Amino acid sequence: MTRHFLDAEHYRSSTTFDTEQRNIFGKLWIFVGFTFMVAARNQFLTRTVAGIPVLVQQTDTGLRAFINQCPHRLSAIQTQPHGKRPLVCPYHAWSFDSEGQLRGVPNEHLYGFNPQERKQICLRTLSLETIGPLIFINLDADPAPLTEQFSSSFLEELNEAAAYLDDEIIYSCHQVDYNWKLAMENVKDHNHVTFVHPKSFSPAVAALDHYCTAGAQPHIDELGCPPLQELSYGASHPMVPRRPWFARHCETYPDDKHYRNWFIYPNVNFCCVTGAHFLLQQYEPLSATQTKCHVWIMTARRYSTAPDFTALLATLMRGERTVIAEDTAVLEQMQRNMGAHSHGFTHGDYETPLVKQHLWYRACVLGQTD
């Protein structure tokens, strides 16, 4: 039997966590929000990526991303998770233009900047890309093209699915006590559904032997380090036939028979449920053993704003949080049990996507070639 695994220490070590922040979240394209959250002039959203405060704002010249830090005294430019406000620091009211250049300084005579010094004062801009309404940023000064992280076919499929999202969303965020990698591995592991979610999720899906991923999967013993593109892919699973009442009010995604996943490496699970509603989960690392779980839910694009979907979205979120709580109980127990005594993971053939993730991680994040 061949085993492919990451040592359990890489789910516990602060040194590994720091390496991940540099080599994954500091280099890859990371999802941060939706374009419809920042559609109007001066609308913004703020996030944290690799410990760095990030600001995405709709400016006079389009959507821009910056490090959310004023170059004066390092105060945050925008202090709320989202809102509508110009690029003005709340501390001393320094203002910035659409490209992050310093525009106005109240009481400027107090500072004594010469023209050359003033010209160099600006916000640090970040690279930004969109896939339909999905916003991605990259912290690297010279980021790789989006197509090096995601295949063209995956981008096309993701763009097509995301075009069906409605712009009314419900959002939930909670902190859990396990490593972020466990979450991403868990959502790629369809075999756990029967055992962990026997009443909440399992009754809605068909037999597990119908689960499929895009493309043929090689035998586990034949795997080498995959290209980064292979870590993001689509998958589908048949569901018990059911057309929800609200589907007639929406332009549904053209697949009403499956639970579809688009796994967006490194830390996003984007799902469509029978074409009628969508959810997006993101697992933000806080430390080696703590993760912030973000969850957004929306229906397919509505034909009109009537009927009101507020109660519906709340109901969908409660159901999702029930499933998440069941996963959390298992994963937190796994995390607590990990220690120097732990053996490596033993994977089977159906876990080929997890093995690929481990092999890429060992080679490209940890630099292990054995």
C-alpha positions, 0 to 999 in steps of 0.5 A: 500500500502506498501512502501519500500524506502531509505530516500531522505537524503541518496542521499544527505548526506555527512555522508551517502556518507562516510558510503558507501565508508567504507561499500560498496566500501571499502569492496566489489569487484569493477570493475576497467578495462579489462585484455587486457588493461594490457596484456603486461609486465609493462602495467598498469591502474590506478583508484580511488576506495572509494577515494583511488588511485589504480594501476593495473599492469602486472608484471614479475609474473602476474597481481597485484594490489597495492595502487598507493602510494610510501611509501617514500613521498606518491607520485603516482607510476604511474601518468597516467590513463594507460600506460606501465612503470616499478614500479618506483616512478617518485619522487625519483626513488624508484623501486619495484618488482612484489610483491611490495617489495622495489628493488632499492633506488638511493643514498641509503646512504642518507637514512640510512635504516638498513637491517630490516627497508629496508625489511619492505618498500613495496607497499600495495598490494590489492586483485585482481580477474578476471572474463574473461577479467573483473578485480575486486579489493577489498580494504578490508584487508580480503575480502570476496570470490567473490562467496559471492558477486556474485552467481556461476550461475551469474559468469558463465554467466558473464564469458561466455559473457565477453569472446566475448569482442573485445580488441579494445575499445572506452572510455568516461568519464564525471561527472554528478550532481546526486547520484550514486545510482540513476544511478544504479536504473535507468538502472534497471528501464526498464519502463522509456525507453518509456518516457525518450528515445522516439526517441533514444532508445525506437524505437529499443526495443519491448514492455516492457511487454516482459522484464524479469529477471532471476528467478521468482520475489516475490511480493513486500510485501513479500520481506525481506533483500535479500542476497548480491548475489541477487543484481547482475543478468542478464536481457533481452529485445527483440529488433526490429530485426536488424543485424548490418553490422559489425556483419559479421566481428565478432564472435557474442554472441549467442543472436541476438534478445535481449538487455541483461543486467548484473547488477553487484552490486554495480555500473556496468551495462554491456550490450550486444546489439543483440550479436554484440556489448557490453557496460559497464557503471560504476558509480563512487561516487565522493560525495553525489551529484556527480558521474563520469560516465565511459563508455566503448564500444567494438564490439564482438570479430573480426575475424581480424583487417580489416576493421578498426572499429575506426569510428564505435566505435565513432558512437556507443559512440555518440549514447550511449552518447545521451541516457545518456544525456537524463537520465542525464537531468532527474536524475539531476533534481531529485537530485536538487529537493530532500530535507527535504520536500521529501517523500520516494520512492513509488515502484510498483511490477515491481521495485522488484530489486530496492526494494531488493537493498534498503532493503539490503542497509538499513540493511547492509550499514546503519545498519537499522533493522526496 
